[in-house]
Amino acid sequence: MNEEQLHAALLGALADVAPDVDAAAIDPDADLAEELEIDSIDRLNLVVALHERIGVEIPERDYGRLSSVNATVAYLLAAQGAP
């Protein structure tokens, strides 16, 4: 997947986890936990939703790297082996 596709997949996963939030209105550099008021269970649900949508395994030690929309997309690009 390219960056745009990953971004769309992430926004879809965020909408699944926090359906009351307009995922498209999220500041791409804002901390997701603070912006969406998600807890550790929601973060785990986000990781599961991303895995289902993208097929990328995200180890628990990397959860902290999914801090913002931009950071998550960059992580997913790297996890796929994209330059």
Backbone bond lengths (Angstrom), bond angles and torsions (degrees), N, CA, C in turn:
res aa  C-N    CA-C-N  psi(-1)  N-CA   C-N-CA  omega(-1)  CA-C   N-CA-C  phi
1 M - - - 1.450 - - 1.528 109.29 -
2 N 1.304 114.94 146.70 1.460 118.59 177.04 1.540 109.32 -90.16
3 E 1.318 115.06 178.39 1.468 120.61 -176.16 1.527 112.33 -59.14
4 E 1.311 116.85 -42.87 1.468 120.74 -179.18 1.529 110.85 -64.55
5 Q 1.316 117.44 -41.68 1.461 121.50 179.03 1.528 111.14 -66.09
6 L 1.328 116.13 -40.33 1.458 120.04 178.06 1.523 110.81 -65.42
7 H 1.314 116.00 -40.15 1.473 120.85 178.05 1.530 109.66 -60.38
8 A 1.331 117.07 -46.29 1.464 121.13 179.63 1.532 110.93 -63.90
9 A 1.325 116.86 -41.44 1.464 120.57 178.60 1.528 110.57 -63.50
10 L 1.319 116.78 -40.71 1.462 120.91 178.56 1.521 110.93 -64.15
11 L 1.321 117.62 -44.79 1.463 120.06 178.91 1.524 111.01 -62.31
12 G 1.323 116.54 -37.76 1.464 120.04 176.22 1.517 111.50 -64.45
13 A 1.329 116.63 -42.65 1.465 121.03 178.44 1.530 110.39 -64.97
14 L 1.322 117.09 -40.26 1.468 120.66 177.68 1.529 110.75 -63.28
15 A 1.324 116.85 -38.65 1.465 120.58 178.05 1.524 110.74 -64.81
16 D 1.343 117.09 -33.24 1.460 120.48 176.77 1.529 110.63 -67.09
17 V 1.322 116.42 -41.64 1.468 122.45 -175.49 1.530 111.50 -77.14
18 A 1.326 116.19 -40.26 1.468 121.28 -177.84 1.530 108.70 -128.78
19 P 1.336 117.05 74.87 1.465 120.42 -173.15 1.528 115.09 -63.29
20 D 1.317 117.67 -19.37 1.469 120.20 -179.44 1.522 113.27 -83.69
21 V 1.322 116.81 -5.15 1.459 121.76 -176.01 1.521 109.50 -101.79
22 D 1.330 116.45 138.82 1.464 121.47 173.94 1.522 107.11 -79.80
23 A 1.325 116.30 95.97 1.467 121.53 -174.82 1.529 111.78 -58.37
24 A 1.315 117.64 -33.59 1.460 121.06 -179.05 1.528 111.78 -68.89
25 A 1.335 117.82 -19.83 1.466 121.47 -178.47 1.525 112.53 -91.64
26 I 1.321 117.59 0.38 1.463 120.91 -178.30 1.521 109.74 -71.86
27 D 1.316 116.24 133.31 1.468 121.66 173.95 1.528 106.65 -62.61
28 P 1.339 118.46 121.31 1.464 120.61 -175.40 1.526 114.79 -63.85
29 D 1.326 117.53 -15.36 1.463 120.45 178.76 1.528 112.76 -106.34
30 A 1.323 117.00 -2.25 1.466 120.74 -179.02 1.526 110.50 -75.66
31 D 1.313 115.63 150.68 1.455 121.38 176.67 1.526 108.36 -66.68
32 L 1.326 116.22 122.07 1.463 120.45 -175.53 1.523 112.53 -63.49
33 A 1.308 117.44 -40.47 1.468 120.11 -178.75 1.522 110.74 -60.61
34 E 1.317 116.44 -41.78 1.467 120.38 179.35 1.524 111.64 -75.44
35 E 1.317 116.17 -44.78 1.470 121.42 -177.25 1.531 111.24 -61.31
36 L 1.339 116.13 -41.52 1.460 120.67 -175.42 1.521 113.54 -102.23
37 E 1.338 115.53 -4.97 1.459 121.15 -177.16 1.528 110.87 53.66
38 I 1.343 115.09 50.89 1.456 119.99 178.96 1.521 110.02 -99.92
39 D 1.310 114.81 149.32 1.460 120.42 179.63 1.536 109.30 -103.61
40 S 1.314 116.56 -172.17 1.462 120.61 -175.64 1.531 111.80 -65.64
41 I 1.307 117.71 -33.15 1.471 120.34 177.68 1.528 109.82 -67.88
42 D 1.325 116.89 -42.31 1.462 120.29 176.87 1.528 110.65 -62.64
43 R 1.333 116.80 -38.82 1.465 120.23 178.91 1.524 109.50 -63.33
44 L 1.325 116.88 -41.90 1.466 120.65 177.37 1.524 110.06 -63.14
45 N 1.323 117.10 -42.28 1.463 120.48 177.05 1.527 111.43 -61.93
46 L 1.318 117.12 -35.92 1.463 121.12 176.57 1.525 110.41 -64.35
47 V 1.320 116.95 -44.48 1.461 121.00 179.33 1.526 110.08 -61.35
48 V 1.325 116.69 -42.99 1.465 120.83 178.82 1.528 110.20 -63.90
49 A 1.325 117.11 -44.41 1.468 121.10 179.33 1.529 111.11 -62.31
50 L 1.325 116.75 -39.95 1.473 119.78 177.50 1.519 110.57 -65.00
51 H 1.318 116.43 -42.23 1.470 119.69 178.90 1.528 110.43 -60.56
52 E 1.326 116.75 -43.22 1.460 120.71 179.79 1.527 111.89 -65.07
53 R 1.319 117.44 -37.85 1.458 121.21 -177.66 1.530 113.20 -80.27
54 I 1.333 116.35 -34.87 1.460 120.57 -171.08 1.522 112.70 -112.85
55 G 1.326 116.17 -30.24 1.449 120.30 -179.88 1.519 113.93 86.99
56 V 1.318 116.94 11.78 1.464 121.66 179.94 1.525 109.13 -93.58
57 E 1.325 115.67 128.59 1.465 121.06 174.87 1.533 108.16 -78.55
58 I 1.312 116.73 130.34 1.461 121.43 178.02 1.523 107.12 -118.12
59 P 1.325 117.39 107.17 1.464 119.36 179.86 1.525 111.40 -67.82
60 E 1.308 115.81 151.24 1.464 121.21 -177.23 1.521 112.14 -55.49
61 R 1.319 117.41 -34.76 1.466 120.06 -179.24 1.531 112.53 -63.86
62 D 1.340 117.34 -16.96 1.466 121.60 -179.27 1.527 113.51 -99.26
63 Y 1.318 118.75 -1.59 1.461 120.48 -177.28 1.528 111.70 -55.40
64 G 1.312 117.51 -36.87 1.460 121.37 179.78 1.516 113.48 -63.97
65 R 1.323 116.72 -20.79 1.463 120.67 179.38 1.525 111.88 -77.74
66 L 1.319 116.60 -8.54 1.464 121.75 179.58 1.522 109.48 -96.17
67 S 1.309 115.70 48.14 1.464 121.37 -170.86 1.527 114.47 -78.31
68 S 1.312 117.88 -29.51 1.464 121.73 -178.97 1.527 108.18 -141.86
69 V 1.310 116.26 172.63 1.466 120.17 177.25 1.525 109.75 -59.77
70 N 1.339 116.67 -49.86 1.463 119.73 -178.34 1.525 112.07 -63.24
71 A 1.319 117.04 -41.56 1.468 120.42 179.86 1.523 110.73 -65.74
72 T 1.315 117.08 -38.23 1.460 120.63 -179.98 1.523 111.10 -68.13
73 V 1.324 117.39 -43.66 1.461 120.51 178.09 1.534 109.96 -62.47
74 A 1.324 117.56 -42.86 1.467 120.86 177.95 1.530 110.54 -61.75
75 Y 1.320 116.62 -42.40 1.472 121.13 178.77 1.531 109.65 -61.45
76 L 1.328 116.79 -46.57 1.460 120.47 -177.84 1.526 111.89 -65.70
77 L 1.326 116.88 -38.18 1.466 119.96 175.22 1.528 110.44 -59.52
78 A 1.314 116.03 -47.32 1.468 120.74 -179.97 1.520 111.03 -64.88
79 A 1.327 117.07 -39.08 1.467 121.27 -178.83 1.516 111.77 -64.89
80 Q 1.318 116.78 -27.10 1.464 121.67 177.20 1.523 111.68 -83.92
81 G 1.318 116.06 -7.74 1.461 119.86 -177.70 1.506 114.10 86.73
82 A 1.353 116.91 15.69 1.465 120.21 178.68 1.520 109.01 -74.63
83 P 1.330 117.00 148.76 1.486 120.12 179.02 1.498 113.02 -67.01
